[in-house]
Amino acid sequence: MSSIHSLEFLQELNLAEIATLDGGELYIETNPDTGEPVARIRLGRIGEALQMAFKRIAEDLDDRGADERARTVTLKMVFKPDNDEETGHMEGVDFGFTISDSIPARSSRTYDATVRRTAKGKSLVFSRGNNENHRQPALPGAE
Protein backbone atom coordinates (compact mmCIF):
# COMPACT_ATOMS: atom_id res chain seq x y z
CA MET A 1 0.00 0.00 0.00
CA SER A 2 1.09 3.58 -0.65
CA SER A 3 0.99 6.37 1.90
CA ILE A 4 -0.77 9.71 1.35
CA HIS A 5 -0.78 13.02 3.23
CA SER A 6 -3.27 13.87 5.98
CA LEU A 7 -6.64 15.38 5.13
CA GLU A 8 -5.71 18.62 6.90
CA PHE A 9 -2.67 19.00 4.65
CA LEU A 10 -4.74 18.36 1.52
CA GLN A 11 -7.34 20.93 2.49
CA GLU A 12 -4.62 23.60 2.59
CA LEU A 13 -3.82 23.03 -1.09
CA ASN A 14 -5.93 23.91 -4.11
CA LEU A 15 -4.52 21.01 -6.15
CA ALA A 16 -2.58 18.38 -4.24
CA GLU A 17 -0.94 15.33 -5.71
CA ILE A 18 -1.11 12.83 -2.89
CA ALA A 19 0.31 9.60 -4.26
CA THR A 20 2.04 7.90 -7.14
CA LEU A 21 0.49 4.56 -8.09
CA ASP A 22 3.05 2.61 -10.09
CA GLY A 23 3.09 5.20 -12.85
CA GLY A 24 -0.32 6.66 -12.03
CA GLU A 25 -1.50 9.38 -9.68
CA LEU A 26 -4.27 9.85 -7.15
CA TYR A 27 -4.91 13.48 -6.25
CA ILE A 28 -7.58 15.76 -4.87
CA GLU A 29 -8.53 19.09 -6.37
CA THR A 30 -11.09 21.68 -5.35
CA ASN A 31 -14.14 22.23 -7.55
CA PRO A 32 -13.96 25.99 -8.37
CA ASP A 33 -17.77 26.30 -8.46
CA THR A 34 -18.62 24.55 -5.18
CA GLY A 35 -15.35 24.50 -3.25
CA GLU A 36 -15.87 20.77 -2.64
CA PRO A 37 -12.90 18.36 -2.91
CA VAL A 38 -12.93 16.10 -5.96
CA ALA A 39 -10.79 12.95 -6.21
CA ARG A 40 -9.08 12.27 -9.54
CA ILE A 41 -7.17 9.18 -10.61
CA ARG A 42 -4.67 8.85 -13.43
CA LEU A 43 -4.14 5.13 -13.76
CA GLY A 44 -0.72 3.64 -14.49
CA ARG A 45 -0.30 -0.08 -13.82
CA ILE A 46 -3.75 -0.09 -12.23
CA GLY A 47 -5.13 1.05 -15.60
CA GLU A 48 -3.17 -1.66 -17.39
CA ALA A 49 -4.69 -4.29 -15.06
CA LEU A 50 -8.16 -2.90 -15.78
CA GLN A 51 -7.49 -3.07 -19.53
CA MET A 52 -6.39 -6.70 -19.19
CA ALA A 53 -9.62 -7.52 -17.30
CA PHE A 54 -11.69 -5.79 -20.00
CA LYS A 55 -9.80 -7.74 -22.67
CA ARG A 56 -10.57 -11.08 -20.95
CA ILE A 57 -14.25 -10.13 -20.77
CA ALA A 58 -14.32 -9.05 -24.44
CA GLU A 59 -12.60 -12.27 -25.58
CA ASP A 60 -15.08 -14.40 -23.61
CA LEU A 61 -18.05 -12.44 -25.01
CA ASP A 62 -16.68 -12.93 -28.53
CA ASP A 63 -16.17 -16.66 -27.89
CA ARG A 64 -19.42 -17.35 -26.00
CA GLY A 65 -21.78 -14.51 -26.83
CA ALA A 66 -24.80 -16.83 -26.72
CA ASP A 67 -24.13 -17.45 -23.01
CA GLU A 68 -26.30 -14.75 -21.40
CA ARG A 69 -24.72 -14.98 -17.95
CA ALA A 70 -23.14 -11.75 -16.68
CA ARG A 71 -19.43 -10.98 -16.77
CA THR A 72 -18.07 -8.49 -14.21
CA VAL A 73 -15.04 -6.28 -13.62
CA THR A 74 -14.60 -4.87 -10.10
CA LEU A 75 -12.25 -2.10 -8.96
CA LYS A 76 -12.05 -2.01 -5.17
CA MET A 77 -10.31 0.84 -3.35
CA VAL A 78 -9.34 0.30 0.30
CA PHE A 79 -8.34 3.19 2.59
CA LYS A 80 -6.99 2.73 6.13
CA PRO A 81 -6.00 5.59 8.46
CA ASP A 82 -2.40 5.60 9.71
CA ASN A 83 -2.68 6.92 13.28
CA ASP A 84 0.12 8.09 15.59
CA GLU A 85 0.38 5.50 18.40
CA GLU A 86 0.97 8.12 21.11
CA THR A 87 -1.55 10.82 20.14
CA GLY A 88 -4.07 8.77 18.19
CA HIS A 89 -4.16 11.50 15.52
CA MET A 90 -4.19 10.50 11.88
CA GLU A 91 -0.83 11.11 10.21
CA GLY A 92 -1.72 9.70 6.82
CA VAL A 93 -3.72 7.11 4.97
CA ASP A 94 -2.61 3.78 3.57
CA PHE A 95 -4.52 2.69 0.48
CA GLY A 96 -4.54 0.07 -2.20
CA PHE A 97 -6.51 -1.25 -5.15
CA THR A 98 -7.85 -4.68 -6.04
CA ILE A 99 -9.03 -5.47 -9.56
CA SER A 100 -10.95 -8.66 -10.23
CA ASP A 101 -12.98 -10.02 -13.10
CA SER A 102 -15.51 -12.82 -13.27
CA ILE A 103 -16.33 -14.92 -16.29
CA PRO A 104 -18.94 -17.72 -16.13
CA ALA A 105 -17.49 -21.20 -15.78
CA ARG A 106 -17.47 -23.41 -18.84
CA SER A 107 -19.67 -26.50 -18.61
CA SER A 108 -19.97 -29.68 -20.63
CA ARG A 109 -23.22 -31.38 -21.44
CA THR A 110 -24.70 -33.65 -18.75
CA TYR A 111 -24.13 -37.39 -19.09
CA ASP A 112 -26.30 -40.21 -17.74
CA ALA A 113 -24.08 -42.90 -16.21
CA THR A 114 -24.10 -45.83 -13.84
CA VAL A 115 -21.52 -47.46 -11.56
CA ARG A 116 -20.39 -50.99 -12.48
CA ARG A 117 -18.01 -53.39 -10.83
CA THR A 118 -15.16 -54.50 -13.04
CA ALA A 119 -12.00 -56.52 -12.55
CA LYS A 120 -10.17 -53.23 -11.85
CA GLY A 121 -12.74 -52.04 -9.30
CA LYS A 122 -15.73 -49.78 -9.70
CA SER A 123 -16.14 -47.77 -12.89
CA LEU A 124 -18.45 -45.03 -14.04
CA VAL A 125 -20.04 -46.19 -17.30
CA PHE A 126 -21.94 -44.11 -19.87
CA SER A 127 -22.98 -44.61 -23.48
CA ARG A 128 -20.97 -42.83 -26.16
CA GLY A 129 -23.97 -43.13 -28.47
CA ASN A 130 -26.51 -41.57 -26.12
CA ASN A 131 -25.47 -39.21 -23.32
CA GLU A 132 -29.02 -39.28 -21.89
CA ASN A 133 -29.31 -43.07 -21.44
CA HIS A 134 -26.35 -45.14 -20.24
CA ARG A 135 -28.22 -48.35 -21.22
CA GLN A 136 -28.26 -47.37 -24.91
CA PRO A 137 -25.30 -49.09 -26.55
CA ALA A 138 -23.21 -47.26 -29.11
CA LEU A 139 -23.58 -48.33 -32.72
CA PRO A 140 -20.67 -50.38 -34.06
CA GLY A 141 -17.93 -48.09 -35.31
CA ALA A 142 -19.38 -45.04 -33.49
CA GLU A 143 -16.97 -42.93 -31.49
C-alpha positions as CSV (number, residue, x, y, z in Angstrom):
1,M,0.0,0.0,0.0
2,S,1.1,3.6,-0.6
3,S,1.0,6.4,1.9
4,I,-0.8,9.7,1.4
5,H,-0.8,13.0,3.2
6,S,-3.3,13.9,6.0
7,L,-6.6,15.4,5.1
8,E,-5.7,18.6,6.9
9,F,-2.7,19.0,4.6
10,L,-4.7,18.4,1.5
11,Q,-7.3,20.9,2.5
12,E,-4.6,23.6,2.6
13,L,-3.8,23.0,-1.1
14,N,-5.9,23.9,-4.1
15,L,-4.5,21.0,-6.1
16,A,-2.6,18.4,-4.2
17,E,-0.9,15.3,-5.7
18,I,-1.1,12.8,-2.9
19,A,0.3,9.6,-4.3
20,T,2.0,7.9,-7.1
21,L,0.5,4.6,-8.1
22,D,3.1,2.6,-10.1
23,G,3.1,5.2,-12.8
24,G,-0.3,6.7,-12.0
25,E,-1.5,9.4,-9.7
26,L,-4.3,9.8,-7.2
27,Y,-4.9,13.5,-6.3
28,I,-7.6,15.8,-4.9
29,E,-8.5,19.1,-6.4
30,T,-11.1,21.7,-5.4
31,N,-14.1,22.2,-7.6
32,P,-14.0,26.0,-8.4
33,D,-17.8,26.3,-8.5
34,T,-18.6,24.6,-5.2
35,G,-15.3,24.5,-3.2
36,E,-15.9,20.8,-2.6
37,P,-12.9,18.4,-2.9
38,V,-12.9,16.1,-6.0
39,A,-10.8,13.0,-6.2
40,R,-9.1,12.3,-9.5
41,I,-7.2,9.2,-10.6
42,R,-4.7,8.8,-13.4
43,L,-4.1,5.1,-13.8
44,G,-0.7,3.6,-14.5
45,R,-0.3,-0.1,-13.8
46,I,-3.7,-0.1,-12.2
47,G,-5.1,1.0,-15.6
48,E,-3.2,-1.7,-17.4
49,A,-4.7,-4.3,-15.1
50,L,-8.2,-2.9,-15.8
51,Q,-7.5,-3.1,-19.5
52,M,-6.4,-6.7,-19.2
53,A,-9.6,-7.5,-17.3
54,F,-11.7,-5.8,-20.0
55,K,-9.8,-7.7,-22.7
56,R,-10.6,-11.1,-21.0
57,I,-14.3,-10.1,-20.8
58,A,-14.3,-9.0,-24.4
59,E,-12.6,-12.3,-25.6
60,D,-15.1,-14.4,-23.6
61,L,-18.1,-12.4,-25.0
62,D,-16.7,-12.9,-28.5
63,D,-16.2,-16.7,-27.9
64,R,-19.4,-17.4,-26.0
65,G,-21.8,-14.5,-26.8
66,A,-24.8,-16.8,-26.7
67,D,-24.1,-17.4,-23.0
68,E,-26.3,-14.8,-21.4
69,R,-24.7,-15.0,-17.9
70,A,-23.1,-11.7,-16.7
71,R,-19.4,-11.0,-16.8
72,T,-18.1,-8.5,-14.2
73,V,-15.0,-6.3,-13.6
74,T,-14.6,-4.9,-10.1
75,L,-12.3,-2.1,-9.0
76,K,-12.1,-2.0,-5.2
77,M,-10.3,0.8,-3.3
78,V,-9.3,0.3,0.3
79,F,-8.3,3.2,2.6
80,K,-7.0,2.7,6.1
81,P,-6.0,5.6,8.5
82,D,-2.4,5.6,9.7
83,N,-2.7,6.9,13.3
84,D,0.1,8.1,15.6
85,E,0.4,5.5,18.4
86,E,1.0,8.1,21.1
87,T,-1.5,10.8,20.1
88,G,-4.1,8.8,18.2
89,H,-4.2,11.5,15.5
90,M,-4.2,10.5,11.9
91,E,-0.8,11.1,10.2
92,G,-1.7,9.7,6.8
93,V,-3.7,7.1,5.0
94,D,-2.6,3.8,3.6
95,F,-4.5,2.7,0.5
96,G,-4.5,0.1,-2.2
97,F,-6.5,-1.3,-5.1
98,T,-7.9,-4.7,-6.0
99,I,-9.0,-5.5,-9.6
100,S,-11.0,-8.7,-10.2
101,D,-13.0,-10.0,-13.1
102,S,-15.5,-12.8,-13.3
103,I,-16.3,-14.9,-16.3
104,P,-18.9,-17.7,-16.1
105,A,-17.5,-21.2,-15.8
106,R,-17.5,-23.4,-18.8
107,S,-19.7,-26.5,-18.6
108,S,-20.0,-29.7,-20.6
109,R,-23.2,-31.4,-21.4
110,T,-24.7,-33.7,-18.8
111,Y,-24.1,-37.4,-19.1
112,D,-26.3,-40.2,-17.7
113,A,-24.1,-42.9,-16.2
114,T,-24.1,-45.8,-13.8
115,V,-21.5,-47.5,-11.6
116,R,-20.4,-51.0,-12.5
117,R,-18.0,-53.4,-10.8
118,T,-15.2,-54.5,-13.0
119,A,-12.0,-56.5,-12.6
120,K,-10.2,-53.2,-11.9
121,G,-12.7,-52.0,-9.3
122,K,-15.7,-49.8,-9.7
123,S,-16.1,-47.8,-12.9
124,L,-18.4,-45.0,-14.0
125,V,-20.0,-46.2,-17.3
126,F,-21.9,-44.1,-19.9
127,S,-23.0,-44.6,-23.5
128,R,-21.0,-42.8,-26.2
129,G,-24.0,-43.1,-28.5
130,N,-26.5,-41.6,-26.1
131,N,-25.5,-39.2,-23.3
132,E,-29.0,-39.3,-21.9
133,N,-29.3,-43.1,-21.4
134,H,-26.4,-45.1,-20.2
135,R,-28.2,-48.4,-21.2
136,Q,-28.3,-47.4,-24.9
137,P,-25.3,-49.1,-26.6
138,A,-23.2,-47.3,-29.1
139,L,-23.6,-48.3,-32.7
140,P,-20.7,-50.4,-34.1
141,G,-17.9,-48.1,-35.3
142,A,-19.4,-45.0,-33.5
143,E,-17.0,-42.9,-31.5
